[in-house]
Amino acid sequence: GNTITHSKNSFLAGNISAGKVYKISGCSTTTANNILFVADRVTAGTITARGNPFTVQASETGPVTLTEYNPTDFHFVDDSLSVSPAGGGIALRPKQYRFVDRIHFSGAGAVESKFQDWYLNDVGLPPPTDIDATATNGDAATGMTLGTGLEIGIVATAGTDAAPGEWSSGIYILAMSWKLDDGQESELYVPSTDVPFGTTLAEGDYLTLTVRALGPFDERISGARIYCKIDESDDPWVLLADVSMADGARATLSGSYNAWAESATENTAYTSNFVSIRSNIDTYEGLTGSTPDAIIESFTDDNRFWDASVIGGNRCFLFGPRYKDASGKVVHYRDRIIYSKINQLDVFPVGNYIDVTGSDAEDYVAGGIYGNDLLAFKQNTLYIIDISDPLQFRMKQDQQQGKYPFRGLSRPGAYFETAHGPAWCNRYGLWLYNGAEIIDLMGERVQRSKHPLAYQGYMEFDGSDDKIVTGTDANLAYNDATPLSLEAWFRTTNTGTNKTIIGLWQSASSTNDDIINLQMNSGTLRFYIIEDWSTQYIAVTTDNTYNDGLWHHVVATFDGTSLNTGMEIYVDGALAGITRSGSGVVTGFTSTNTLAMGNSAKWQASTFFEGDVALGRLWNRELSAAEIALLAAGQPVAAADQWGNQTELQTSHTNNGGYDVFTSGDANTISAERTSGAGAPKTYS
């Protein structure tokens, strides 16, 4: 961190700022030392800590050292504080701060260890440097160096009906890792020269094991895991013994520890005896979520930032990291979540990441864990990732495919844990996730935000007779030479053709003339302008389909050039791949005067839309790509060029053929107020 050492009158000269995080040492008042605090006020040579009942005064004898930290998140892991710093901090990665009071060899010759400081050697969590095996079960630790590893005695016995054994025959070799801080597991120590059991197993043997420990051990070491596999095989490393430095050793993770006993021959050696009937199903790869030879991502001074972090499921998750790509360029991966090894909270294998979406123009704000689900909050969108499989994360497999628009954590907003699951509030409402669904805690009980993207109201069109149609209006005058944009939020699974989402037409024209339309066509989106369908029209159609039952944001734009090269379609904030078609320049177009949703401009029975529409908008200009990205993310843009305010869609509309609208209120009108142009606002029934 940024360490500032002060003489007794130089606090202010050290550029100490209110709101920054410091750790203090060197005070004559020893109780103030080693405290992590947030500076509240800095005046007249005195620092007052925010929320803490102490001050740091210039009268301290000094020199006083303040180490500045810039954490983005605090977490409690195993009853100790963990901080994820960004833009600096401690060695530029999540760090543990612990008040350790650990007892080794409980019940034998107990050894108490204490530690209170930052753990600066978290990087890679150094493994043991020694492991030894003997073919006896005596209590002497014959091959060990103090505190560097463990020794294990292995005696193989042929199984019987009374004492069965299920080990496979072969020559087995050993490897080992430390358990640190009661939660993390070190890298695996695989000796450069194989360490065999000391005995060759026959089919059907069982093992009597004795773990021998020769201390003292580092106070961070809370245990160990001993692994084995058949020599010269490609098998994974399988758990042979799980060791607790306090409680003893056991053959399986679900078994009971066999307590330590003092060695009769070594003053600082302790032994634990137990039986292993069969090989375990637990492997190092399965327990840590990574192979022993995985390449580890290194965070350095020029790739040290991320947007948010959370610790859960025995991993650390970093959202929106900035680090070097293959070319050496530092890149901000706005859609990426990288995650540590299991029980190694600052060890990030290069391949440990998931990208939640192609691009949504949003940054991460916060993260949460609930059960086997990782909640990734962006500014307007929530993504839920299933992390139940330690080797393969994937988006939650529900109707939304793990993507929930308008359920993000935009500012202002807040996230908090409850007994029923995580809850949060944003500009759209108050939400609770119970592991199965997101529950709207506000419902119909309060007046909801009328932000158009909150879609607390949406229209359900049945595909038979549901439509919304305005009356004629001179402000709806558009043609092949008029720039415009059509916008909608929709979802559908319909596979039919020519299904209108939103469009314009000239009421006095014939059935196929003078139409501007955005529609679904066999799952694709099509935007066309027609003077005469048989001779004069221009159109664009997306290359991809969007009838997947998920909510999509679409904007169709036209620059007024009368050419299909002036037409584009944007889906979910990004320019879509399209195919252009049409018979040439549109001429003689009679300007439109009517707007419709859910039906083609001319109401043919075959063109009714089946699905949901949360929003329809008409803009009297060609929106820019940047504006469309903002709209898709739920951000406002200048609305002076927007005709209509289809944000207060209510139930019981008289011109809809009986469609259902899910919203609060029971008025029988839609508001269609002009926000530009002359004339009084209109409300259509």
N, C-alpha and C positions, 0 to 999 in steps of 0.2 A: 504494500500500500504506500501511500504518500505520508511519510513520517516527518513530523515537525517537532523539533526539540526546542523548548522555550526556556529562557531565563524567566525570573519571576515576574517581570513587568512587560513581557513581549507577546502576550497572547494575541493582541490585535494585529501585531506586525506579521503574524503567521498566517494571515488570510483565513482565519477560522470563520466559517459561515453558518448561520442558523439553518437548520434543516439537514445538515450533513451528519454522517455517522462517524464516530471516533471511538477508538479504544485508548484508555489513559493508563499511563504508568509513570513512576517516578515521583508520585505525590508523597509528601510527608505524612499525610493521612492515609495509612496503608489500606484502609477499607475502600478507598476510592480507586485503587489500582485494579487494572485488568477488567474494567467494566466497559462494556460496549454500550454507547449511549448516543442519542440524537441531540445535537446542540439546539437549544431553544432561543437563547439570547446571548449576545456577546457584547458586553458594555463595560467600560472602565476597568479593563483587565480581569473581568470575571465572566466565566462561561456558566450559564445555567442549563442544566440538562432537561430536555423535554420529558415530562412524566416521571422523572426520577427525583427523589428527595435529596439531591446534593448539588453543590456548585463547585466549580474549580476556580480558585481565586489566585490572583497574582501574588498573594502573600505566601503561597506554597514555597517551600525552600528550593525546590527544583534541583537540577533542570527537569522539567516536566515534559514527557514525550506523549504526543497525541498522534496516533496512527489513523489516518482517514480511510474509510471504506465507503464504497458506493453500492450497497446491495440492492438488487431489484426485488428479491423475495426472501422471506424467512420461512423455514420449515422446522417442525419438531419431528425428529427421527429418534426412536428409541430413547425418548425422554431427554434428548439433548438438542441443542439449537444448531441448525444448519443454515448457512447463508449462501445464496447464489448471487455473486457480485457481477455487475456488468460495467464495462468501461473502466476496468481497473480492478481494485479489490485485492484479494489475497491470492496470489499466484494465478489469477485470472480464471478461476474455475470454482464450482461449488465446494465449499469448505465446511468442515465440521468444527464447531466450538463446543467443547464438552467439559463438564465437571465430573471427572472420572474418579470413582471410589470403588475399585475392583478388588475382589478377593480371589486369589488363585488357590486351588487345592483345599476347598472347603471340607472340613471334617477330618483333614489330616494335619499337616503342619502348615496351617493357613498363612499365606503371605498377602499383605494388603498393599495395594498400589494406588497412588493418587496422581492425577494430572489435571491441570486447569489452564488451557491455553488453546490457541488455534493449532490444528494439526496441519503442519506445513508439508508433511511428507505423504499426503494422500495420493499423489500422482502415481498410478500403477499399483498402489498398495503392495509394497514389496513382499515377495513370498518367502517361505523358509529357505534356508541355504543348506539344509542337511536332512536326511532321513536314513534310517538304518533298520535292518530286519535281522532277527535271529530265529533259529528253529527251536527255541526253548521258551518256557514261560516263567523263568526266574524273575526276581524283582530288581536285578542290577541293570542299570542303564550303561551298558558296556561301550557303546560306540558313539556316544553323543558329545557334542560341544555345548557348553552352557547356553541355553536360550535360543539355539539356532534351528531346532527342529524337534522331532520326536523319534523314538525307537519303538518298533512293534515286534513282539514275539509271536510267532505263528507256529502252531502245532496242528498238523492234519491227522485226523482219525477217521478210519473207515466207518461209514454209517451203518446202523443196525435198525431193526424194527423199533427197538426201545429208544435209540438215539439216532434218528435219521440224519442223513446228509444229502445235499443236492448240488454240491459244487461240481463243475466240469473238470475233467483232467487237463493238465498242462502245466507249463512253467509260467508263473505270474510275476510281474514286476510292479514297482511302487512309484507313486508320485504323491505330492502333498501340497495343501494350501493352508494359510492361516485364516481364521475367522477373527475379524477386528471390530471393536466397538459394538459387539453384540448384533451387528447387522450387516457388515460388509464381508466379502470374501476376497482374498488376495489373488494375484495371478498364481497359476499352477506351477509349482517347482517340479520339473522333470529332470532328474539327475542326468548329466552327460554320459555317465556310465551306468548302465542298468543296475538297479537294486532289486534282486529277486527275493521271493519269499524266504528262501533258504531251504525250502523243501518243495519237491514236485508233487502236485496233487493228483490223486487217482479219482476216477469217476465215482461220485457218490460220497466223497469225503465231507466231513464237517470240520470247522476250524475252531480252535480255542485260541483266543487272542489276548495279549497283554500289551497295553499301551504304556510306555515308560516316558516320563517327562523329567528333564534335568534342568532346573531353573537357575537363576531367576529369568523371567520373561518380560518383555516390554509390556508396560501397563496397558497398551492398546489391545494386546492380544487377548481375546476372550475365548479362543478355542482353535480347533484345527479340523481339517478333513483329510483323511488318508484315502487315496484312490488306488485302484489296481486294474491291470488288464493282462491278457495273455501276451507273452513276449513275441515280438515280430509280427503282431497282428495290427490290422487297421481298426480294431474295435475302439469304441469310446472308453474314456477312463471312468470306471465304475466305483461308486462309493464302497469302501471297505470298513471304515471306522469314522464315526462322528464324535468329536472330542470337545468337551467343555472344560476349560481350565478351572472352573469352580466345582463342577458336579461330577466329573468322571468321563467315561467313554461308553459308547454303545455301537451296535452293529447296524442299526437302521435309524432313520430319522423319526420314526414313530415309536421306537422302543424307549425303555427307561435307562437312564444312566446308571452304570455301575461305579460306585463312589471310589475316590482315590484312597490309596493306602500308602503310608510312608515306607520307603525302601529300608530293608534291614541292613543294607550295605552302603548306601549312599545317603548322606545327610540331606541333600537337596533334591533327591529323586523321589518320584511318586509313581505308583502303578495302578492300573485299572484292568480287571480281567472280565472277559465276556465271551460269548459263543456266537459264531456265525454259521447258520445252517446252509444258506444259499447265497449266490451272488445277488446284489441289489439291482433294482431297476433304475435307481437314481444315478445320474451321470454328471460329470463336471459341466458338460455342455448344457444339460437340462437345468441344472441348479444355477448356472450363471448366465444362461442365454447366449453363450458365445463359445467358440472353440479356443483351446489354449494358445493357438498360434495366430489369433485374429490381429489384424493391423489396427492400431489404436490412433484415433484422431488426436492431434496435438493442438492445443489452444495456445497461441503465442500472442505477442504484443499487437500484431496487425490482423488478427482474426479472433478477437476476444469477446465479441458482443453477441447478445441474443435478446429477444423481446420479452420473454417471460419464462418461468421455470416452475416445475412442481416435482415433488418427490412422493412416490407411491408405488405400490406393487414391488417394493424393493429395488426400484430404479429411480434415476433422476431423468426427467424429460426437459429438454431445452427447446423452446419454440422460436421459430424465425431466426436461426443462427446466421452469423456472418463468418465465413471462413473461406479458405482458398480452394478454388476449383482445380481441375487437372492442369490448367495452364499457369497456375500460380496467382491468378487474379482473385482478390477478395470479393466475394459475392454475398449479397444479402438474400438468403433463401426464404422468402416471405411465406411460402406454403409448406415449409419443411419442419418436421419435428425430429430431432435426434435424441437417442436414448442410450443410457449407460448399460453396462453389463448388470445383471442381477447381482445385488449386494455389493456393487462396486460403483459408488455414486458419482465418481468423476472419471470413469474410464469409458471412453466412447469409441467402440470399434467403428471403422470407417463405413461399414455397411449397415450400421444400426440407424436407420431413418425411415420415415414414412412421409410422403408428400400427399397432403389431403385433397388437393385440387389442382387443376391446370393453372388457373390464375383467377383471383377474385378481387384484386386491387385492394386488399385489406391486410392489415398487420395484426399479429397476435396481441392480445391484451392480458390474458391470464390463462391458467390451466387448473384443472381439478381432477381428482380421482374418486370414483365411486364404484366399489366392487371391482369387477373386471373391465370397467369402462374408463377410458381417458377422455376428459372433456377439454377440448381445445377451443377457447373463446377468441374469436376475432372480433373486429369492431362491430360488425352487424350479423355475423354468421357464427353459429356453433357447429363444430364437428365433433362427433363421438366415435372413438376408435375402440374396437374390441381388443384388449390386451391379454385375454385369457390364455392364448397359446404363446408361450415365451419365445418361440422361434419364428412366429409369423403373425404379425399384427395386421389387422384389416379394418376397414370402415365397418361400422355397426350394420349388420344385415337386417335392415327393416325397410319399410316402404320408402323412407327418405334416403336410404343408403348412407346414413350417418351424417347427412348435411341438413342443417336446420336454419333457413334464412330468418332473419329478424329475431333470433334468439341469442345473439352475441352479447358482448359486454361493452357496448359503446359508452362513452362518457357523456353525461353522468350515468353512473351505474355502480353496483356493488355485488359482491359474491360472498356467500357465507355458508357454513355447514350447519345442517340440522339433523335431528334424530331420524328424520324421514328421507334424507338425501340432500344433496347440494341445492341451494336456492340462490337466485340472483334477480336483480331488477335492472331494467334498461329503459330506453325511451318508449318501448312498446308495452311494457307491463311487468308483472312479477311472476316468476316461474319457479317450478320445483321439478327436479329430475329424480324419479324413484327407482331407476334401474330398468324400467320397462317403457316409460313414456315421459314426455314433458308435460306437466300439468300447469294450466293457466290458473293462478291463484286469485286473479281479479275477476275473471268471468264477466257476468252481466251486472255485477253489483256496483260498479262505478262507471263514470263517464270516461270512456277510453280515449286515448290519443287519436286525433284524426290524421295523423301522418299517413299518407297513402300506402306506404309499404308495411304498415303494421299488420295488414290484412286480418284484423280482427273480424272484418267482414269480407266474404268472398261470394261470388255468384256461382251457383251450380246449374249448368245448362244440361238439359236432358237429351239433346240431339233430335228432338221431335218438333217442338213448337216454341222453345224458349228464346226470347230475343229482347233486346232493349233498343228502342228507336227514338231519336229526337224528332221534333217537327222540323220543317224547313227553316233555315236561318241564313241570312246573307253573310254572316261571319264564318260560315262553313264553305266559302267559295274557294275551291282549289281546282287546279287543272294540271295539265302536263308541263306547264311552265312555272309552277308555283312550288318553291321549296317547302318541305314539310317533314314531319317525323310522326310515326305512329308507335305507341308504346303500350305494353301490356305485361302483366304477370299472369301465367296460366299453368295449368297442369292437365294432362289428358293421357289416356291409353288408347284412344280411338285410332283406327287404321284407315278410315275412309278418306275420300278425296274432297277437296274444295270446301273445307269446313271453316267458316269465317270466324276469326277472333274479333277483329275490329275493322271497320271500313267506312268509306264515304261514297255517296252517289248523287246523281242529279235525278230528282224525283220525276221530272217531266220526260226523261229520256226513255228509250225502249229498254227491253229487258237486259240486253247485253252491252249497253253503251254507257260511257262516261262513269266509270267505276274506278276507285282507288281502294285496294283491298289487301289485308294481311290475313292469311289463312293457313290452316294445316292441310297438308296434301300427302297422304300416305305416310304420315309421321314427320315429313319435312315441313319447313316453313317456306311459304311462297308469298312474295310481295309483287303486285302487278298494278299497272295503270292501263286502262282500256278506253279507247275511243270507239273502236269497233273490233270485237273479238276476232272476227274473221280476217281483218286486214290491217288493223292498226292497234298494236299493244306493245308494251315493254314489260319485262318480268325478270325476277331473280329468284332462285330456289336454293335453299341450303343443301350442302352435300350430306350433312348428318341428319339423323332423325331425333325428335325430342318428345315422342309420345311414350315416355318411360314411366309416367305416373308421378314424376317429381315436379316441383315448382321450378319454372324457368322464367327469366326476365328476357323480353325481346323488344328491340327497337328497330323499326324499318325506317331508313332515311332516304330522301330524294333531294337532289340539288337544283331541280327546276330546269334541267337542260333538255328535256324531252328525249333523253337517250337512256338505255339501260345501263350504260357505264356510270351514270349518276345515281344509281340505286345500290344500297348496301343493307345488310341485315346483321345486327349485333345480338348475340345470345349470351346471357349471363355476364354481361359487361365486356365481352370480347368480340372482335370482328369475326364473323363466321365465314367459312369457306362456302362459296356460292357458284352456281352455274347461271349464266345470263342467257336470256332468250327473248324472242319478240321479232316482229316483222318490220321494225324500223321506227322512224320518228313518228310520234303521235301528233297529229294535227287535227284541228277542228273540234277540240275537246270542249264541251259545254260544262262550265264550272259546276262542281258539286254543291249541294245545299243541305244534305242530310247525313247524320252520323248514326251508325248501327253497331251493336255488339252482339255476338252470339249467332249471327245469321248473315248470309250474304246480303249485299246491298239490295238485291231484287227479291229476296225472300223465297227462293226456290226451296222446295221441300228437301232436296238432297244436300243442301249446304248448311243446315243447322249444326252448330258446334256442340259436341258432347264432351263435357269436362268442366273445370272450374276456372274462373277468371277473377283475379283479386283486384285488378286495376286496369283501366283503359284511359289513355291520354292521347290527345292530338296536339302537336306543336306546329307553329306556323313558320318553322325554319328547320334547316338541317342541323341537328344536334351534332356536336363534336364527339370524337371518341372519348375524350377526357370526361365530358359531361355524362356520357352514357355509362362509363365506369362508375361514376359517382351515383347515378340513379340506381344501378344494379346493386350497389353497396348500401342503399338506403339513405344516401346523402342528398340533400336538396341542391338544386341548381336554380338559377334565376327563372322564375315562373311567369315573367311578364309576357312571354311568347307562347304560353300554354292556353289553348281554348279548352274550356270545360274544367270541371272540378268533380270528376266522378269518384269522389272519396267518401261520399255520404250515402252510399247505396243502401236503401232500406227495404224492408220486407213489404209484401202485398202490393207491388207495383202493378198498375192496371193495364200495362201494355206489354206484358211479358209472357203470356201463355202459361203462367203458373210456375215460373222458375223459383228456386229456393235461394234465399240470401241469408247467410249466416252472419249476423251482426246484432248490435244492440239497437233498440228503437223499433217502432212499428209504423212509421210514416209511410204514405203511399206515393212518394215522389222520389225522383233522383234529382240531385242538384246538378245543374249544368251551367254554372255561372261563367260568363266570359271574363277572363282576366286581362284581355287586351281588346282594342277596337272600341268603336263608339257604341252607344246604346245601353239600355238598362240590362242587368243580369236577367237571364231567363231560367225558369224552373219548369221542367217537363214532367207531365204525369203519364 
